[in-house]
């Protein structure tokens, strides 16, 4: 499965990140955890790093 990390720009110059599958659909388990990080006021860089880490782990798992 091919994936990509997508940056989403929000109002107020805020950024969020999603991990998308090969059809452009967010991977739900990752999206839920990113929402948890966001609610805990973790930095956007933490969220971005988590997305890329999951992306890399998926590649290594193949």
PDB file of N, CA, C and O in Angstrom:
ATOM      1  N   UNK A   1       0.847  -1.173   0.000  1.00  0.00           N
ATOM      2  CA  UNK A   1       0.000   0.000   0.000  1.00  0.00           C
ATOM      3  C   UNK A   1       0.898   1.244   0.000  1.00  0.00           C
ATOM      4  O   UNK A   1       1.760   1.397   0.866  1.00  0.00           O
ATOM      5  N   UNK A   2       0.693   2.100  -0.949  1.00  0.00           N
ATOM      6  CA  UNK A   2       1.407   3.375  -0.983  1.00  0.00           C
ATOM      7  C   UNK A   2       0.704   4.361  -0.054  1.00  0.00           C
ATOM      8  O   UNK A   2      -0.522   4.365   0.060  1.00  0.00           O
ATOM      9  N   UNK A   3       1.492   5.184   0.597  1.00  0.00           N
ATOM     10  CA  UNK A   3       0.932   6.183   1.500  1.00  0.00           C
ATOM     11  C   UNK A   3       1.661   7.495   1.295  1.00  0.00           C
ATOM     12  O   UNK A   3       2.733   7.547   0.691  1.00  0.00           O
ATOM     13  N   UNK A   4       1.053   8.558   1.815  1.00  0.00           N
ATOM     14  CA  UNK A   4       1.731   9.846   1.813  1.00  0.00           C
ATOM     15  C   UNK A   4       1.261  10.664   2.999  1.00  0.00           C
ATOM     16  O   UNK A   4       0.148  10.493   3.495  1.00  0.00           O
ATOM     17  N   UNK A   5       2.128  11.550   3.440  1.00  0.00           N
ATOM     18  CA  UNK A   5       1.795  12.472   4.523  1.00  0.00           C
ATOM     19  C   UNK A   5       1.275  13.751   3.885  1.00  0.00           C
ATOM     20  O   UNK A   5       1.935  14.345   3.032  1.00  0.00           O
ATOM     21  N   UNK A   6       0.082  14.169   4.306  1.00  0.00           N
ATOM     22  CA  UNK A   6      -0.559  15.355   3.745  1.00  0.00           C
ATOM     23  C   UNK A   6      -0.654  16.443   4.808  1.00  0.00           C
ATOM     24  O   UNK A   6      -1.163  16.216   5.906  1.00  0.00           O
ATOM     25  N   UNK A   7      -0.158  17.620   4.464  1.00  0.00           N
ATOM     26  CA  UNK A   7      -0.297  18.765   5.362  1.00  0.00           C
ATOM     27  C   UNK A   7      -1.637  19.433   5.079  1.00  0.00           C
ATOM     28  O   UNK A   7      -2.005  19.638   3.922  1.00  0.00           O
ATOM     29  N   UNK A   8      -2.362  19.770   6.142  1.00  0.00           N
ATOM     30  CA  UNK A   8      -3.643  20.465   6.033  1.00  0.00           C
ATOM     31  C   UNK A   8      -3.485  21.809   6.714  1.00  0.00           C
ATOM     32  O   UNK A   8      -3.145  21.879   7.895  1.00  0.00           O
ATOM     33  N   UNK A   9      -3.732  22.871   5.975  1.00  0.00           N
ATOM     34  CA  UNK A   9      -3.618  24.218   6.544  1.00  0.00           C
ATOM     35  C   UNK A   9      -4.987  24.673   7.032  1.00  0.00           C
ATOM     36  O   UNK A   9      -5.981  24.594   6.311  1.00  0.00           O
ATOM     37  N   UNK A  10      -5.015  25.149   8.271  1.00  0.00           N
ATOM     38  CA  UNK A  10      -6.247  25.598   8.908  1.00  0.00           C
ATOM     39  C   UNK A  10      -6.206  27.104   9.102  1.00  0.00           C
ATOM     40  O   UNK A  10      -5.188  27.748   8.850  1.00  0.00           O
ATOM     41  N   UNK A  11      -7.325  27.658   9.554  1.00  0.00           N
ATOM     42  CA  UNK A  11      -7.366  29.089   9.870  1.00  0.00           C
ATOM     43  C   UNK A  11      -6.345  29.423  10.951  1.00  0.00           C
ATOM     44  O   UNK A  11      -5.976  28.571  11.759  1.00  0.00           O
ATOM     45  N   UNK A  12      -5.905  30.648  10.952  1.00  0.00           N
ATOM     46  CA  UNK A  12      -4.982  31.102  11.987  1.00  0.00           C
ATOM     47  C   UNK A  12      -3.574  30.562  11.808  1.00  0.00           C
ATOM     48  O   UNK A  12      -2.819  30.465  12.775  1.00  0.00           O
ATOM     49  N   UNK A  13      -3.217  30.212  10.589  1.00  0.00           N
ATOM     50  CA  UNK A  13      -1.867  29.737  10.287  1.00  0.00           C
ATOM     51  C   UNK A  13      -1.521  28.423  10.980  1.00  0.00           C
ATOM     52  O   UNK A  13      -0.345  28.125  11.184  1.00  0.00           O
ATOM     53  N   UNK A  14      -2.531  27.634  11.344  1.00  0.00           N
ATOM     54  CA  UNK A  14      -2.303  26.348  11.991  1.00  0.00           C
ATOM     55  C   UNK A  14      -2.128  25.274  10.929  1.00  0.00           C
ATOM     56  O   UNK A  14      -2.673  25.370   9.829  1.00  0.00           O
ATOM     57  N   UNK A  15      -1.354  24.243  11.281  1.00  0.00           N
ATOM     58  CA  UNK A  15      -1.126  23.123  10.385  1.00  0.00           C
ATOM     59  C   UNK A  15      -1.448  21.819  11.097  1.00  0.00           C
ATOM     60  O   UNK A  15      -1.190  21.670  12.292  1.00  0.00           O
ATOM     61  N   UNK A  16      -2.011  20.887  10.358  1.00  0.00           N
ATOM     62  CA  UNK A  16      -2.247  19.540  10.855  1.00  0.00           C
ATOM     63  C   UNK A  16      -1.779  18.581   9.779  1.00  0.00           C
ATOM     64  O   UNK A  16      -1.602  18.977   8.627  1.00  0.00           O
ATOM     65  N   UNK A  17      -1.577  17.328  10.143  1.00  0.00           N
ATOM     66  CA  UNK A  17      -1.066  16.334   9.208  1.00  0.00           C
ATOM     67  C   UNK A  17      -1.924  15.088   9.244  1.00  0.00           C
ATOM     68  O   UNK A  17      -2.465  14.710  10.283  1.00  0.00           O
ATOM     69  N   UNK A  18      -2.035  14.455   8.077  1.00  0.00           N
ATOM     70  CA  UNK A  18      -2.759  13.203   7.941  1.00  0.00           C
ATOM     71  C   UNK A  18      -1.896  12.225   7.170  1.00  0.00           C
ATOM     72  O   UNK A  18      -1.108  12.626   6.313  1.00  0.00           O
ATOM     73  N   UNK A  19      -2.041  10.952   7.471  1.00  0.00           N
ATOM     74  CA  UNK A  19      -1.407   9.906   6.690  1.00  0.00           C
ATOM     75  C   UNK A  19      -2.483   9.322   5.797  1.00  0.00           C
ATOM     76  O   UNK A  19      -3.483   8.793   6.280  1.00  0.00           O
ATOM     77  N   UNK A  20      -2.272   9.421   4.476  1.00  0.00           N
ATOM     78  CA  UNK A  20      -3.260   8.976   3.494  1.00  0.00           C
ATOM     79  C   UNK A  20      -2.818   7.690   2.830  1.00  0.00           C
ATOM     80  O   UNK A  20      -1.628   7.469   2.601  1.00  0.00           O
ATOM     81  N   UNK A  21      -3.799   6.834   2.520  1.00  0.00           N
ATOM     82  CA  UNK A  21      -3.476   5.614   1.783  1.00  0.00           C
ATOM     83  C   UNK A  21      -3.358   5.918   0.294  1.00  0.00           C
ATOM     84  O   UNK A  21      -3.401   7.082  -0.106  1.00  0.00           O
ATOM     85  N   UNK A  22      -3.211   4.890  -0.521  1.00  0.00           N
ATOM     86  CA  UNK A  22      -3.004   5.087  -1.952  1.00  0.00           C
ATOM     87  C   UNK A  22      -4.219   5.653  -2.675  1.00  0.00           C
ATOM     88  O   UNK A  22      -4.106   6.093  -3.819  1.00  0.00           O
ATOM     89  N   UNK A  23      -5.382   5.647  -2.023  1.00  0.00           N
ATOM     90  CA  UNK A  23      -6.603   6.220  -2.611  1.00  0.00           C
ATOM     91  C   UNK A  23      -6.879   7.627  -2.087  1.00  0.00           C
ATOM     92  O   UNK A  23      -7.887   8.239  -2.442  1.00  0.00           O
ATOM     93  N   UNK A  24      -5.986   8.139  -1.243  1.00  0.00           N
ATOM     94  CA  UNK A  24      -6.164   9.472  -0.682  1.00  0.00           C
ATOM     95  C   UNK A  24      -7.072   9.520   0.528  1.00  0.00           C
ATOM     96  O   UNK A  24      -7.527  10.594   0.921  1.00  0.00           O
ATOM     97  N   UNK A  25      -7.340   8.374   1.121  1.00  0.00           N
ATOM     98  CA  UNK A  25      -8.217   8.282   2.293  1.00  0.00           C
ATOM     99  C   UNK A  25      -7.354   8.223   3.554  1.00  0.00           C
ATOM    100  O   UNK A  25      -6.394   7.455   3.614  1.00  0.00           O
ATOM    101  N   UNK A  26      -7.695   9.035   4.567  1.00  0.00           N
ATOM    102  CA  UNK A  26      -6.904   9.002   5.812  1.00  0.00           C
ATOM    103  C   UNK A  26      -6.931   7.619   6.460  1.00  0.00           C
ATOM    104  O   UNK A  26      -7.956   6.937   6.442  1.00  0.00           O
ATOM    105  N   UNK A  27      -5.819   7.220   7.021  1.00  0.00           N
ATOM    106  CA  UNK A  27      -5.745   5.973   7.775  1.00  0.00           C
ATOM    107  C   UNK A  27      -6.294   6.279   9.157  1.00  0.00           C
ATOM    108  O   UNK A  27      -5.714   7.054   9.917  1.00  0.00           O
ATOM    109  N   UNK A  28      -7.415   5.659   9.467  1.00  0.00           N
ATOM    110  CA  UNK A  28      -8.224   6.026  10.640  1.00  0.00           C
ATOM    111  C   UNK A  28      -7.459   5.895  11.953  1.00  0.00           C
ATOM    112  O   UNK A  28      -7.530   6.794  12.791  1.00  0.00           O
ATOM    113  N   UNK A  29      -6.740   4.812  12.149  1.00  0.00           N
ATOM    114  CA  UNK A  29      -6.054   4.631  13.437  1.00  0.00           C
ATOM    115  C   UNK A  29      -5.020   5.729  13.662  1.00  0.00           C
ATOM    116  O   UNK A  29      -4.863   6.217  14.781  1.00  0.00           O
ATOM    117  N   UNK A  30      -4.317   6.116  12.603  1.00  0.00           N
ATOM    118  CA  UNK A  30      -3.333   7.191  12.715  1.00  0.00           C
ATOM    119  C   UNK A  30      -4.044   8.524  12.937  1.00  0.00           C
ATOM    120  O   UNK A  30      -3.605   9.333  13.754  1.00  0.00           O
ATOM    121  N   UNK A  31      -5.141   8.756  12.210  1.00  0.00           N
ATOM    122  CA  UNK A  31      -5.898  10.003  12.345  1.00  0.00           C
ATOM    123  C   UNK A  31      -6.435  10.170  13.767  1.00  0.00           C
ATOM    124  O   UNK A  31      -6.422  11.274  14.311  1.00  0.00           O
ATOM    125  N   UNK A  32      -6.906   9.079  14.367  1.00  0.00           N
ATOM    126  CA  UNK A  32      -7.412   9.153  15.737  1.00  0.00           C
ATOM    127  C   UNK A  32      -6.299   9.516  16.722  1.00  0.00           C
ATOM    128  O   UNK A  32      -6.502  10.315  17.636  1.00  0.00           O
ATOM    129  N   UNK A  33      -5.131   8.922  16.525  1.00  0.00           N
ATOM    130  CA  UNK A  33      -4.021   9.242  17.417  1.00  0.00           C
ATOM    131  C   UNK A  33      -3.558  10.681  17.218  1.00  0.00           C
ATOM    132  O   UNK A  33      -3.220  11.363  18.186  1.00  0.00           O
ATOM    133  N   UNK A  34      -3.541  11.145  15.980  1.00  0.00           N
ATOM    134  CA  UNK A  34      -3.165  12.529  15.722  1.00  0.00           C
ATOM    135  C   UNK A  34      -4.160  13.493  16.365  1.00  0.00           C
ATOM    136  O   UNK A  34      -3.770  14.556  16.847  1.00  0.00           O
ATOM    137  N   UNK A  35      -5.429  13.131  16.374  1.00  0.00           N
ATOM    138  CA  UNK A  35      -6.443  13.953  17.040  1.00  0.00           C
ATOM    139  C   UNK A  35      -6.176  13.990  18.547  1.00  0.00           C
ATOM    140  O   UNK A  35      -6.328  15.029  19.189  1.00  0.00           O
ATOM    141  N   UNK A  36      -5.782  12.854  19.093  1.00  0.00           N
ATOM    142  CA  UNK A  36      -5.422  12.780  20.513  1.00  0.00           C
ATOM    143  C   UNK A  36      -4.242  13.717  20.802  1.00  0.00           C
ATOM    144  O   UNK A  36      -4.261  14.459  21.784  1.00  0.00           O
ATOM    145  N   UNK A  37      -3.217  13.679  19.942  1.00  0.00           N
ATOM    146  CA  UNK A  37      -2.071  14.570  20.122  1.00  0.00           C
ATOM    147  C   UNK A  37      -2.501  16.030  20.016  1.00  0.00           C
ATOM    148  O   UNK A  37      -2.040  16.875  20.783  1.00  0.00           O
ATOM    149  N   UNK A  38      -3.382  16.320  19.069  1.00  0.00           N
ATOM    150  CA  UNK A  38      -3.857  17.688  18.874  1.00  0.00           C
ATOM    151  C   UNK A  38      -4.643  18.174  20.092  1.00  0.00           C
ATOM    152  O   UNK A  38      -4.470  19.310  20.534  1.00  0.00           O
ATOM    153  N   UNK A  39      -5.498  17.318  20.625  1.00  0.00           N
ATOM    154  CA  UNK A  39      -6.271  17.681  21.819  1.00  0.00           C
ATOM    155  C   UNK A  39      -5.364  17.884  23.028  1.00  0.00           C
ATOM    156  O   UNK A  39      -5.688  18.654  23.933  1.00  0.00           O
ATOM    157  N   UNK A  40      -4.231  17.194  23.041  1.00  0.00           N
ATOM    158  CA  UNK A  40      -3.262  17.352  24.119  1.00  0.00           C
ATOM    159  C   UNK A  40      -2.322  18.520  23.874  1.00  0.00           C
ATOM    160  O   UNK A  40      -1.340  18.704  24.593  1.00  0.00           O
ATOM    161  N   UNK A  41      -2.633  19.303  22.856  1.00  0.00           N
ATOM    162  CA  UNK A  41      -1.868  20.504  22.501  1.00  0.00           C
ATOM    163  C   UNK A  41      -0.403  20.202  22.186  1.00  0.00           C
ATOM    164  O   UNK A  41       0.486  20.992  22.503  1.00  0.00           O
ATOM    165  N   UNK A  42      -0.164  19.050  21.559  1.00  0.00           N
ATOM    166  CA  UNK A  42       1.186  18.739  21.091  1.00  0.00           C
ATOM    167  C   UNK A  42       1.469  19.575  19.855  1.00  0.00           C
ATOM    168  O   UNK A  42       0.548  19.948  19.128  1.00  0.00           O
ATOM    169  N   UNK A  43       2.721  19.865  19.618  1.00  0.00           N
ATOM    170  CA  UNK A  43       3.088  20.741  18.510  1.00  0.00           C
ATOM    171  C   UNK A  43       2.805  20.066  17.159  1.00  0.00           C
ATOM    172  O   UNK A  43       2.801  18.839  17.055  1.00  0.00           O
ATOM    173  N   UNK A  44       2.571  20.878  16.141  1.00  0.00           N
ATOM    174  CA  UNK A  44       2.380  20.322  14.796  1.00  0.00           C
ATOM    175  C   UNK A  44       3.589  19.496  14.345  1.00  0.00           C
ATOM    176  O   UNK A  44       3.434  18.535  13.592  1.00  0.00           O
ATOM    177  N   UNK A  45       4.784  19.864  14.798  1.00  0.00           N
ATOM    178  CA  UNK A  45       5.971  19.080  14.430  1.00  0.00           C
ATOM    179  C   UNK A  45       5.919  17.675  15.013  1.00  0.00           C
ATOM    180  O   UNK A  45       6.376  16.728  14.373  1.00  0.00           O
ATOM    181  N   UNK A  46       5.374  17.524  16.207  1.00  0.00           N
ATOM    182  CA  UNK A  46       5.205  16.201  16.807  1.00  0.00           C
ATOM    183  C   UNK A  46       4.250  15.378  15.959  1.00  0.00           C
ATOM    184  O   UNK A  46       4.502  14.202  15.696  1.00  0.00           O
ATOM    185  N   UNK A  47       3.158  15.991  15.531  1.00  0.00           N
ATOM    186  CA  UNK A  47       2.176  15.294  14.698  1.00  0.00           C
ATOM    187  C   UNK A  47       2.783  14.905  13.352  1.00  0.00           C
ATOM    188  O   UNK A  47       2.560  13.798  12.861  1.00  0.00           O
ATOM    189  N   UNK A  48       3.539  15.806  12.768  1.00  0.00           N
ATOM    190  CA  UNK A  48       4.187  15.534  11.479  1.00  0.00           C
ATOM    191  C   UNK A  48       5.178  14.377  11.614  1.00  0.00           C
ATOM    192  O   UNK A  48       5.222  13.487  10.766  1.00  0.00           O
ATOM    193  N   UNK A  49       5.967  14.398  12.681  1.00  0.00           N
ATOM    194  CA  UNK A  49       6.942  13.330  12.918  1.00  0.00           C
ATOM    195  C   UNK A  49       6.252  11.992  13.082  1.00  0.00           C
ATOM    196  O   UNK A  49       6.729  10.985  12.557  1.00  0.00           O
ATOM    197  N   UNK A  50       5.144  11.958  13.796  1.00  0.00           N
ATOM    198  CA  UNK A  50       4.397  10.715  13.983  1.00  0.00           C
ATOM    199  C   UNK A  50       3.904  10.180  12.642  1.00  0.00           C
ATOM    200  O   UNK A  50       3.977   8.976  12.396  1.00  0.00           O
ATOM    201  N   UNK A  51       3.408  11.052  11.777  1.00  0.00           N
ATOM    202  CA  UNK A  51       2.953  10.636  10.443  1.00  0.00           C
ATOM    203  C   UNK A  51       4.088  10.010   9.653  1.00  0.00           C
ATOM    204  O   UNK A  51       3.937   8.926   9.089  1.00  0.00           O
ATOM    205  N   UNK A  52       5.227  10.694   9.613  1.00  0.00           N
ATOM    206  CA  UNK A  52       6.354  10.173   8.850  1.00  0.00           C
ATOM    207  C   UNK A  52       6.892   8.880   9.446  1.00  0.00           C
ATOM    208  O   UNK A  52       7.319   7.993   8.707  1.00  0.00           O
ATOM    209  N   UNK A  53       6.877   8.759  10.763  1.00  0.00           N
ATOM    210  CA  UNK A  53       7.322   7.530  11.401  1.00  0.00           C
ATOM    211  C   UNK A  53       6.433   6.362  10.983  1.00  0.00           C
ATOM    212  O   UNK A  53       6.942   5.286  10.668  1.00  0.00           O
ATOM    213  N   UNK A  54       5.124   6.552  10.976  1.00  0.00           N
ATOM    214  CA  UNK A  54       4.218   5.499  10.539  1.00  0.00           C
ATOM    215  C   UNK A  54       4.419   5.160   9.069  1.00  0.00           C
ATOM    216  O   UNK A  54       4.335   3.998   8.673  1.00  0.00           O
ATOM    217  N   UNK A  55       4.683   6.175   8.271  1.00  0.00           N
ATOM    218  CA  UNK A  55       4.948   5.975   6.852  1.00  0.00           C
ATOM    219  C   UNK A  55       6.194   5.103   6.667  1.00  0.00           C
ATOM    220  O   UNK A  55       6.177   4.142   5.897  1.00  0.00           O
ATOM    221  N   UNK A  56       7.255   5.439   7.366  1.00  0.00           N
ATOM    222  CA  UNK A  56       8.507   4.687   7.256  1.00  0.00           C
ATOM    223  C   UNK A  56       8.337   3.262   7.782  1.00  0.00           C
ATOM    224  O   UNK A  56       8.826   2.315   7.165  1.00  0.00           O
ATOM    225  N   UNK A  57       7.658   3.101   8.900  1.00  0.00           N
ATOM    226  CA  UNK A  57       7.437   1.763   9.444  1.00  0.00           C
ATOM    227  C   UNK A  57       6.642   0.888   8.487  1.00  0.00           C
ATOM    228  O   UNK A  57       6.879  -0.316   8.398  1.00  0.00           O
ATOM    229  N   UNK A  58       5.697   1.492   7.771  1.00  0.00           N
ATOM    230  CA  UNK A  58       4.922   0.729   6.794  1.00  0.00           C
ATOM    231  C   UNK A  58       5.818   0.258   5.654  1.00  0.00           C
ATOM    232  O   UNK A  58       5.685  -0.872   5.183  1.00  0.00           O
ATOM    233  N   UNK A  59       6.730   1.120   5.210  1.00  0.00           N
ATOM    234  CA  UNK A  59       7.655   0.743   4.134  1.00  0.00           C
ATOM    235  C   UNK A  59       8.565  -0.406   4.604  1.00  0.00           C
ATOM    236  O   UNK A  59       8.782  -1.368   3.868  1.00  0.00           O
ATOM    237  N   UNK A  60       9.085  -0.300   5.815  1.00  0.00           N
ATOM    238  CA  UNK A  60       9.969  -1.329   6.335  1.00  0.00           C
ATOM    239  C   UNK A  60       9.249  -2.653   6.554  1.00  0.00           C
ATOM    240  O   UNK A  60       9.870  -3.714   6.490  1.00  0.00           O
ATOM    241  N   UNK A  61       7.951  -2.602   6.811  1.00  0.00           N
ATOM    242  CA  UNK A  61       7.172  -3.816   7.062  1.00  0.00           C
ATOM    243  C   UNK A  61       6.947  -4.622   5.786  1.00  0.00           C
ATOM    244  O   UNK A  61       6.601  -5.802   5.847  1.00  0.00           O
ATOM    245  N   UNK A  62       7.142  -3.989   4.633  1.00  0.00           N
ATOM    246  CA  UNK A  62       6.901  -4.694   3.365  1.00  0.00           C
ATOM    247  C   UNK A  62       7.966  -5.665   3.063  1.00  0.00           C
ATOM    248  O   UNK A  62       7.914  -6.340   2.034  1.00  0.00           O
TER     249      UNK A  62
END
